[in-house]
């Protein structure tokens, strides 16, 4: 089970271009790994576009954003092109990555139970530890929540470093 304050699991996946992606891509940076059910659906589009609209701020904060869903590369490519998404989308058709992070589980829709991707986000620090987990994400405004968590962590780290020099 992934926990705040503990090392994030080592992960690897295939991106929208069929290239390998892994936690190593984000070593020394903040990594935002968000799980979402399906490309080009209403809630998933709102969430992706909020990360897109905040892209410059994530880059200034030293953060990489990765979205992960069961969709394959061609569908991810269409989603990226349609909404001009500037970050990597990971393909997780066998939901291995989602299971590794606890983002695969039972859901209910119109009274029917089924298993699927749980909308969750993980913020991983430059040291590879999980800083924050959002277990039930609401797409609207979510990117702002993540940016606020990065800013708070950076502020605490600056204060700690300043205190050590003190």
Buried (B, 14 or more C-beta within 10 A) or exposed (E): EBEEEEEBBEBBBBBBEEEEBEBEBBEEBBBBBBBBBBBBEEBBBBBBBBBBEBBEBBBEBEBBBBBBBBBBBEBBBBBBEEBEBEBBBBBBEEBEBBEBBBBBEEBEEEEEEEEBBBBBBBBBBBEBBBBBBBEEBEBEEBBEBBBEBBEEBBEEEEEEEEEEEE
